[in-house]
């Protein structure tokens, strides 16, 4: 039996007994980076690496490896991340539209030249009253002021939606979980076979051992 086993090992190297695995672990580490704020300050970002190289677009680049792993948990969280990213894209689009609509509405209803919403109108003629040759009065333009305020609120809401949608384009909680499950699946999949001596009582010999 041992002779047949050795013959098989010569025909097929031990490494080939394990399922071939061309996938490699995904690395992840927190790195400080400049936030781009005019007031300065640093932010912490998650830098993903694959095969020792930095990945600039981790969701798109690493997705094919996560899907190829076949791990249901990793794929589930990756699809969740794609759904979040898709929702973020919709928020960005709606936010941009809201900013345009709100901006147009606000700019077309700006205060008058004196910076207020008061306009000058002829005074109403009332019986028994005596007016000068050009009687006038100031009237608060509530409609114009209301449209200006509404336009500003719409534009601000659009700006917030755009910010939230833009943030959703970056790897989040679901993507981190997906990478964790992916790396765990690779560790569980690793199987190596090798020969080692063994002895039990008066018997001894060589056996084939698999390690996971």
ROLOVEX-863728 format. One record per residue: residue number from 1; residue in three letters; x, y, z of N, C-alpha, C in turn. Coordinates in Angstrom, 3 decimals. Layout:
NUM|ALA|X|Y|Z|X|Y|Z|X|Y|Z
...
This chain:
1|UNK|0.828|-1.207|0.000|0.000|0.000|0.000|0.861|1.255|0.000
2|UNK|1.888|1.251|0.852|2.781|2.400|0.911|3.473|2.612|-0.417
3|UNK|3.824|1.487|-1.059|4.503|1.583|-2.354|3.583|2.231|-3.396
4|UNK|2.311|1.835|-3.402|1.360|2.443|-4.342|1.150|3.926|-4.053
5|UNK|1.135|4.258|-2.762|0.950|5.656|-2.378|2.116|6.511|-2.836
6|UNK|3.328|6.011|-2.656|4.504|6.743|-3.123|4.492|6.893|-4.627
7|UNK|4.032|5.869|-5.327|3.964|5.943|-6.785|2.997|7.036|-7.228
8|UNK|1.855|7.126|-6.517|0.884|8.176|-6.845|1.441|9.560|-6.561
9|UNK|2.203|9.684|-5.485|2.783|10.981|-5.155|3.823|11.417|-6.178
10|UNK|4.539|10.454|-6.746|5.501|10.794|-7.784|4.801|11.293|-9.040
11|UNK|3.656|10.670|-9.359|2.909|11.112|-10.532|2.225|12.449|-10.309
12|UNK|1.786|12.691|-9.077|1.056|13.926|-8.762|1.710|14.564|-7.552
13|UNK|2.397|15.697|-7.699|3.070|16.341|-6.566|2.078|16.643|-5.450
14|UNK|2.547|16.678|-4.187|1.649|16.898|-3.052|0.840|18.176|-3.168
15|UNK|1.437|19.246|-3.723|0.705|20.505|-3.831|-0.499|20.413|-4.727
16|UNK|-0.455|19.482|-5.665|-1.569|19.362|-6.600|-2.744|18.622|-6.000
17|UNK|-2.528|17.942|-4.846|-3.646|17.246|-4.219|-4.654|18.231|-3.654
18|UNK|-4.197|19.410|-3.280|-5.107|20.434|-2.771|-5.758|21.165|-3.933
19|UNK|-6.904|21.719|-3.666|-7.594|22.489|-4.703|-6.771|23.723|-5.045
20|UNK|-6.440|23.950|-6.301|-5.624|25.116|-6.653|-6.356|26.406|-6.305
21|UNK|-5.621|27.322|-5.716|-6.232|28.572|-5.264|-5.369|29.728|-5.738
22|UNK|-5.855|30.470|-6.746|-5.104|31.604|-7.271|-5.484|32.897|-6.578
23|UNK|-6.509|32.860|-5.717|-6.919|34.065|-5.003|-5.935|34.362|-3.877
24|UNK|-5.769|35.648|-3.602|-4.845|36.074|-2.556|-5.587|36.922|-1.527
25|UNK|-5.088|36.979|-0.308|-5.764|37.762|0.732|-5.824|39.250|0.378
26|UNK|-6.843|39.912|0.874|-7.006|41.357|0.708|-6.524|42.028|1.987
27|UNK|-5.546|42.909|1.841|-5.026|43.626|2.997|-5.795|44.907|3.247
28|UNK|-5.780|45.358|4.480|-6.492|46.585|4.841|-5.805|47.219|6.037
29|UNK|-5.535|48.514|5.933|-4.927|49.220|7.063|-5.375|50.678|7.059
30|UNK|-5.485|51.240|8.249|-5.876|52.636|8.389|-4.666|53.526|8.169
31|UNK|-4.833|54.538|7.329|-3.746|55.457|7.034|-4.244|56.886|7.177
32|UNK|-3.422|57.774|7.761|-3.823|59.183|7.834|-3.692|59.838|6.467
33|UNK|-4.580|60.758|6.200|-4.519|61.478|4.932|-5.095|62.859|5.097
34|UNK|-4.622|63.816|4.306|-5.108|65.185|4.422|-6.553|65.260|3.963
35|UNK|-7.379|65.894|4.796|-8.811|65.925|4.505|-9.215|66.905|3.444
36|UNK|-8.346|67.836|3.071|-8.694|68.806|2.041|-9.479|69.988|2.558
37|UNK|-9.639|70.103|3.865|-10.384|71.224|4.432|-9.538|72.490|4.386
38|UNK|-10.148|73.664|4.133|-9.363|74.907|4.125|-8.760|75.213|5.487
39|UNK|-9.308|74.607|6.546|-8.788|74.825|7.886|-7.752|73.773|8.270
40|UNK|-7.432|72.873|7.338|-6.449|71.840|7.609|-7.059|70.681|8.366
41|UNK|-6.209|69.823|8.897|-6.690|68.673|9.665|-6.553|67.382|8.878
42|UNK|-6.327|66.312|9.598|-6.137|65.007|8.974|-7.368|64.141|9.143
43|UNK|-7.551|63.229|8.225|-8.616|62.239|8.313|-7.964|60.868|8.218
44|UNK|-8.677|59.856|8.641|-8.175|58.485|8.567|-8.952|57.738|7.498
45|UNK|-8.255|57.117|6.571|-8.912|56.378|5.508|-8.431|54.928|5.528
46|UNK|-9.239|54.058|5.000|-8.918|52.637|4.954|-8.289|52.325|3.607
47|UNK|-7.019|51.977|3.615|-6.303|51.664|2.381|-6.287|50.156|2.159
48|UNK|-6.869|49.705|1.054|-6.913|48.280|0.736|-5.757|47.932|-0.209
49|UNK|-5.218|46.742|-0.009|-4.125|46.256|-0.856|-4.435|44.846|-1.327
50|UNK|-3.915|44.517|-2.494|-4.063|43.156|-3.016|-2.751|42.773|-3.682
51|UNK|-2.194|41.673|-3.248|-0.914|41.188|-3.768|0.181|42.236|-3.564
52|UNK|0.094|42.957|-2.436|1.117|43.937|-2.099|0.967|45.287|-2.769
53|UNK|-0.079|45.486|-3.568|-0.268|46.746|-4.295|-1.472|47.494|-3.735
54|UNK|-1.351|48.817|-3.636|-2.472|49.636|-3.189|-3.588|49.618|-4.229
55|UNK|-4.811|49.522|-3.758|-5.978|49.499|-4.645|-6.684|50.846|-4.549
56|UNK|-6.787|51.539|-5.664|-7.382|52.881|-5.668|-8.909|52.824|-5.694
57|UNK|-9.474|51.847|-6.381|-10.929|51.706|-6.454|-11.286|50.318|-5.927
58|UNK|-11.287|50.156|-4.610|-11.433|48.809|-4.034|-12.754|48.130|-4.358
59|UNK|-13.865|48.859|-4.376|-15.160|48.212|-4.618|-15.186|47.580|-5.996
60|UNK|-14.723|48.308|-7.000|-14.739|47.784|-8.358|-13.620|46.767|-8.596
61|UNK|-12.428|47.064|-8.091|-11.267|46.225|-8.374|-11.320|44.896|-7.618
62|UNK|-11.694|44.941|-6.344|-11.665|43.738|-5.521|-12.935|42.914|-5.634
63|UNK|-13.966|43.464|-6.255|-15.227|42.747|-6.363|-15.102|41.416|-7.089
64|UNK|-14.301|41.378|-8.140|-14.183|40.136|-8.916|-13.533|39.028|-8.094
65|UNK|-12.620|39.399|-7.191|-11.983|38.386|-6.346|-12.954|37.897|-5.268
66|UNK|-13.725|38.816|-4.709|-14.701|38.436|-3.683|-15.750|37.498|-4.273
67|UNK|-16.237|37.816|-5.465|-17.230|36.955|-6.114|-16.633|35.598|-6.480
68|UNK|-15.364|35.602|-6.880|-14.710|34.343|-7.272|-14.468|33.430|-6.080
69|UNK|-14.459|34.004|-4.871|-14.214|33.169|-3.692|-15.360|32.199|-3.437
70|UNK|-16.561|32.558|-3.880|-17.714|31.685|-3.680|-18.260|31.679|-2.269
71|UNK|-17.689|32.498|-1.369|-18.175|32.529|0.013|-19.474|33.334|0.063
72|UNK|-20.542|32.716|0.561|-21.858|33.349|0.520|-21.929|34.593|1.399
73|UNK|-21.237|34.576|2.543|-21.257|35.739|3.424|-20.514|36.919|2.804
74|UNK|-19.365|36.632|2.211|-18.595|37.693|1.563|-19.374|38.294|0.394
75|UNK|-20.004|37.440|-0.399|-20.773|37.914|-1.548|-22.000|38.696|-1.088
76|UNK|-22.645|38.239|-0.002|-23.832|38.930|0.518|-23.495|40.373|0.904
77|UNK|-22.425|40.548|1.672|-22.063|41.899|2.114|-21.531|42.739|0.948
78|UNK|-20.895|42.097|-0.012|-20.443|42.854|-1.185|-21.635|43.384|-1.983
79|UNK|-22.665|42.558|-2.160|-23.865|43.015|-2.860|-24.575|44.118|-2.074
80|UNK|-24.530|44.021|-0.739|-25.091|45.086|0.085|-24.352|46.403|-0.150
81|UNK|-23.024|46.324|-0.269|-22.233|47.519|-0.543|-22.584|48.108|-1.905
82|UNK|-22.802|47.257|-2.897|-23.197|47.744|-4.212|-24.552|48.440|-4.144
83|UNK|-25.481|47.905|-3.327|-26.792|48.534|-3.175|-26.662|49.910|-2.524
84|UNK|-25.788|50.001|-1.515|-25.552|51.297|-0.863|-24.955|52.289|-1.854
85|UNK|-24.038|51.802|-2.667|-23.408|52.661|-3.667|-24.428|53.132|-4.711
86|UNK|-25.326|52.247|-5.104|-26.358|52.619|-6.069|-27.304|53.663|-5.483
87|UNK|-27.684|53.476|-4.229|-28.531|54.457|-3.546|-27.812|55.793|-3.447
88|UNK|-26.518|55.746|-3.164|-25.737|56.977|-3.100|-25.718|57.714|-4.421
89|UNK|-25.634|56.981|-5.521|-25.669|57.614|-6.838|-26.991|58.328|-7.088
90|UNK|-28.093|57.685|-6.648|-29.405|58.324|-6.798|-29.496|59.584|-5.943
91|UNK|-28.927|59.539|-4.735|-28.939|60.715|-3.863|-28.131|61.862|-4.464
92|UNK|-26.995|61.532|-5.064|-26.182|62.573|-5.699|-26.953|63.235|-6.839
93|UNK|-27.607|62.421|-7.670|-28.359|62.963|-8.806|-29.511|63.851|-8.330
94|UNK|-30.277|63.366|-7.346|-31.398|64.158|-6.848|-30.905|65.401|-6.119
95|UNK|-29.782|65.291|-5.435|-29.226|66.450|-4.744|-28.785|67.541|-5.689
96|UNK|-28.150|67.154|-6.785|-27.709|68.145|-7.780|-28.916|68.859|-8.393
97|UNK|-29.961|68.091|-8.709|-31.178|68.695|-9.270|-31.810|69.659|-8.264
98|UNK|-31.859|69.259|-7.003|-32.435|70.118|-5.970|-31.633|71.407|-5.807
99|UNK|-30.318|71.304|-5.866|-29.496|72.505|-5.755|-29.749|73.459|-6.911
100|UNK|-29.904|72.915|-8.120|-30.180|73.772|-9.283|-31.535|74.446|-9.159
101|UNK|-32.563|73.661|-8.818|-33.916|74.224|-8.691|-33.958|75.258|-7.578
102|UNK|-33.393|74.919|-6.425|-33.390|75.851|-5.301|-32.596|77.109|-5.593
103|UNK|-31.462|76.938|-6.277|-30.653|78.107|-6.615|-31.370|79.049|-7.564
104|UNK|-32.013|78.490|-8.575|-32.751|79.329|-9.537|-33.903|80.054|-8.842
105|UNK|-34.635|79.330|-7.981|-35.762|79.924|-7.279|-35.316|81.037|-6.337
106|UNK|-34.195|80.814|-5.665|-33.708|81.823|-4.727|-33.132|83.038|-5.449
107|UNK|-32.354|82.792|-6.503|-31.734|83.911|-7.219|-32.756|84.783|-7.953
108|UNK|-33.844|84.168|-8.395|-34.871|84.949|-9.103|-35.782|85.713|-8.147
109|UNK|-35.602|85.503|-6.847|-36.419|86.217|-5.858|-35.529|86.846|-4.782
110|UNK|-34.447|87.471|-5.236|-33.532|88.137|-4.322|-34.171|89.412|-3.738
111|UNK|-33.646|89.888|-2.594|-34.151|91.154|-2.034|-33.961|92.304|-3.017
112|UNK|-34.646|93.389|-2.776|-34.541|94.558|-3.650|-33.206|95.262|-3.435
113|UNK|-33.007|96.351|-4.118|-31.708|97.038|-4.124|-31.260|97.467|-2.727
114|UNK|-32.217|97.755|-1.852|-31.845|98.191|-0.497|-31.593|97.014|0.446
115|UNK|-31.634|95.787|-0.087|-31.365|94.619|0.720|-32.547|94.103|1.508
116|UNK|-33.712|94.670|1.310|-34.920|94.242|2.003|-35.957|93.772|0.989
117|UNK|-37.064|93.263|1.521|-38.159|92.818|0.658|-39.300|93.845|0.649
118|UNK|-38.956|95.085|0.984|-39.957|96.148|0.929|-39.918|96.810|-0.435
119|UNK|-41.085|96.986|-1.029|-41.184|97.686|-2.303|-42.075|98.920|-2.113
120|UNK|-41.860|99.882|-2.976|-42.612|101.137|-2.894|-43.797|101.070|-3.836
121|UNK|-44.977|101.354|-3.304|-46.197|101.351|-4.107|-47.003|102.610|-3.814
122|UNK|-47.829|103.017|-4.775|-48.697|104.175|-4.506|-49.628|103.891|-3.338
123|UNK|-49.836|104.887|-2.512|-50.738|104.716|-1.373|-52.175|104.608|-1.859
124|UNK|-52.957|103.753|-1.233|-54.359|103.632|-1.674|-55.140|104.914|-1.367
125|UNK|-55.949|105.304|-2.306|-56.762|106.512|-2.137|-57.975|106.185|-1.269
126|UNK|-58.095|106.901|-0.182|-59.238|106.698|0.687|-60.087|107.963|0.742
127|UNK|-61.376|107.809|0.803|-62.244|108.998|0.824|-61.942|109.917|2.014
128|UNK|-61.849|111.219|1.725|-61.621|112.206|2.779|-60.171|112.438|3.095
129|UNK|-59.253|111.663|2.473|-57.834|111.847|2.740|-57.238|112.751|1.660
130|UNK|-56.224|113.515|2.049|-55.552|114.397|1.101|-54.130|113.888|0.921
131|UNK|-53.733|113.689|-0.339|-52.401|113.146|-0.646|-51.585|114.177|-1.403
132|UNK|-50.276|114.004|-1.349|-49.392|114.863|-2.136|-49.477|114.457|-3.595
133|UNK|-48.698|115.136|-4.423|-48.767|114.860|-5.863|-48.285|113.451|-6.196
134|UNK|-47.400|112.883|-5.386|-46.904|111.512|-5.635|-46.882|110.733|-4.320
135|UNK|-48.035|110.413|-3.839|-48.081|109.674|-2.571|-47.595|108.232|-2.766
136|UNK|-46.699|107.758|-1.863|-46.177|106.381|-1.934|-46.124|105.793|-0.540
137|UNK|-45.994|104.446|-0.498|-45.817|103.759|0.771|-45.002|102.502|0.556
138|UNK|-44.350|102.008|1.604|-43.569|100.772|1.523|-44.466|99.588|1.887
139|UNK|-44.362|98.544|1.058|-45.138|97.330|1.265|-44.175|96.143|1.320
140|UNK|-44.305|95.302|2.356|-43.449|94.111|2.477|-43.920|93.042|1.503
141|UNK|-43.019|92.625|0.603|-43.360|91.631|-0.426|-43.206|90.225|0.179
142|UNK|-44.251|89.746|0.809|-44.199|88.450|1.470|-44.017|87.300|0.481
143|UNK|-44.618|87.403|-0.649|-44.522|86.330|-1.646|-43.089|86.167|-2.133
144|UNK|-42.421|87.292|-2.421|-41.030|87.248|-2.889|-40.108|86.696|-1.799
145|UNK|-40.318|87.148|-0.564|-39.489|86.680|0.544|-39.687|85.186|0.778
146|UNK|-40.929|84.716|0.664|-41.213|83.304|0.870|-40.544|82.449|-0.191
147|UNK|-40.616|82.859|-1.445|-39.983|82.089|-2.521|-38.468|82.058|-2.368
148|UNK|-37.903|83.168|-1.895|-36.458|83.225|-1.666|-36.046|82.240|-0.576
149|UNK|-36.826|82.179|0.514|-36.522|81.263|1.616|-36.681|79.812|1.185
150|UNK|-37.761|79.521|0.477|-37.992|78.152|0.007|-36.872|77.699|-0.925
151|UNK|-36.452|78.592|-1.808|-35.356|78.257|-2.716|-34.078|77.933|-1.971
152|UNK|-33.782|78.706|-0.915|-32.590|78.442|-0.123|-32.660|77.112|0.604
153|UNK|-33.846|76.783|1.141|-34.020|75.506|1.843|-33.852|74.336|0.877
154|UNK|-34.424|74.448|-0.325|-34.305|73.384|-1.326|-32.847|73.186|-1.731
155|UNK|-32.132|74.302|-1.924|-30.720|74.212|-2.316|-29.886|73.584|-1.205
156|UNK|-30.169|73.959|0.051|-29.432|73.386|1.171|-29.713|71.886|1.313
157|UNK|-30.979|71.497|1.149|-31.331|70.079|1.205|-30.615|69.298|0.107
158|UNK|-30.564|69.871|-1.081|-29.847|69.223|-2.179|-28.374|69.059|-1.893
159|UNK|-27.791|70.047|-1.234|-26.370|69.964|-0.875|-26.128|68.829|0.122
160|UNK|-27.032|68.683|1.099|-26.904|67.605|2.093|-27.053|66.234|1.428
161|UNK|-28.049|66.113|0.549|-28.258|64.839|-0.153|-27.039|64.463|-1.000
162|UNK|-26.455|65.460|-1.636|-25.278|65.207|-2.464|-24.110|64.726|-1.612
163|UNK|-23.944|65.345|-0.445|-22.863|64.921|0.447|-23.044|63.501|0.936
164|UNK|-24.284|63.145|1.320|-24.550|61.779|1.789|-24.331|60.776|0.665
165|UNK|-24.833|61.095|-0.524|-24.667|60.194|-1.659|-23.213|60.019|-2.051
166|UNK|-22.453|61.108|-1.965|-21.028|61.029|-2.308|-20.279|60.156|-1.313
167|UNK|-20.635|60.268|-0.026|-19.985|59.442|0.996|-20.290|57.963|0.782
168|UNK|-21.476|57.652|0.251|-21.851|56.252|0.019|-21.093|55.612|-1.134
169|UNK|-20.375|56.402|-1.895|-19.598|55.845|-3.002|-18.303|55.193|-2.514
170|UNK|-17.932|55.444|-1.278|-16.694|54.898|-0.727|-16.986|53.616|0.061
171|UNK|-15.986|52.740|0.205|-16.205|51.494|0.952|-16.676|51.767|2.372
172|UNK|-17.718|51.058|2.773|-18.278|51.244|4.098|-18.267|49.969|4.917
173|UNK|-19.202|49.892|5.860|-19.252|48.763|6.799|-19.454|47.434|6.071
174|UNK|-20.338|47.412|5.086|-20.606|46.157|4.382|-19.377|45.680|3.606
175|UNK|-18.634|46.612|3.035|-17.448|46.202|2.280|-16.374|45.655|3.214
176|UNK|-16.225|46.275|4.388|-15.242|45.755|5.343|-15.605|44.347|5.795
177|UNK|-16.897|44.119|6.047|-17.326|42.773|6.428|-17.091|41.784|5.296
178|UNK|-17.339|42.218|4.071|-17.130|41.346|2.918|-15.675|40.917|2.812
179|UNK|-14.764|41.855|3.027|-13.334|41.538|2.968|-12.953|40.584|4.095
180|UNK|-13.529|40.782|5.280|-13.234|39.884|6.397|-13.685|38.456|6.100
181|UNK|-14.879|38.309|5.562|-15.360|36.965|5.219|-14.538|36.361|4.089
182|UNK|-14.126|37.180|3.150|-13.304|36.700|2.035|-11.979|36.139|2.548
183|UNK|-11.306|36.899|3.399|-10.021|36.436|3.935|-10.190|35.184|4.785
184|UNK|-11.277|35.113|5.538|-11.524|33.923|6.352|-11.755|32.699|5.471
185|UNK|-12.469|32.906|4.347|-12.730|31.793|3.436|-11.435|31.273|2.825
186|UNK|-10.494|32.166|2.530|-9.224|31.724|1.956|-8.433|30.888|2.959
187|UNK|-8.480|31.301|4.238|-7.759|30.534|5.252|-8.366|29.151|5.426
188|UNK|-9.689|29.069|5.373|-10.350|27.783|5.539|-10.145|26.881|4.327
189|UNK|-9.933|27.504|3.176|-9.790|26.713|1.955|-8.398|26.126|1.813
190|UNK|-7.396|26.711|2.473|-6.023|26.260|2.282|-5.792|24.844|2.790
191|UNK|-5.504|23.899|1.911|-5.270|22.502|2.276|-3.935|22.072|1.674
192|UNK|-3.068|21.525|2.510|-1.787|21.026|2.011|-1.611|19.580|2.464
193|UNK|-1.045|18.783|1.608|-0.803|17.373|1.907|0.703|17.121|1.923
194|UNK|1.153|16.337|2.867|2.567|16.001|2.918|2.740|14.659|3.639
195|UNK|3.897|14.035|3.403|4.226|12.760|4.042|4.925|13.009|5.370
196|UNK|4.597|12.187|6.359|5.293|12.280|7.633|5.364|10.885|8.257
197|UNK|6.415|10.620|8.997|6.537|9.301|9.647|5.580|9.193|10.839
198|UNK|5.193|7.965|11.139|4.335|7.761|12.293|4.705|6.435|12.939
199|UNK|4.367|6.314|14.212|4.620|5.069|14.917|3.544|4.832|15.953
200|UNK|3.077|3.598|16.054|2.049|3.241|17.010|2.322|1.809|17.489
201|UNK|2.751|1.726|18.719|3.105|0.395|19.234|4.303|-0.164|18.483
202|UNK|4.101|-1.358|17.931|5.173|-2.003|17.168|5.089|-1.696|15.687
203|UNK|4.055|-0.888|15.284|3.881|-0.574|13.871|4.433|0.826|13.587
204|UNK|4.896|1.008|12.389|5.426|2.285|11.962|5.436|2.383|10.459
205|UNK|5.677|3.590|9.972|5.710|3.763|8.520|5.555|5.218|8.150
206|UNK|5.027|5.444|6.967|4.843|6.803|6.440|3.362|6.983|6.109
207|UNK|2.820|8.126|6.471|1.414|8.398|6.166|1.265|9.753|5.505
208|UNK|0.179|9.870|4.758|-0.150|11.120|4.084|-1.056|11.946|4.983
209|UNK|-0.647|13.175|5.304|-1.381|14.029|6.238|-1.847|15.298|5.528
210|UNK|-3.076|15.651|5.753|-3.607|16.901|5.209|-3.781|17.934|6.300
211|UNK|-3.316|19.138|6.017|-3.454|20.232|6.972|-4.310|21.330|6.368
212|UNK|-5.225|21.872|7.191|-6.162|22.900|6.735|-5.747|24.249|7.280
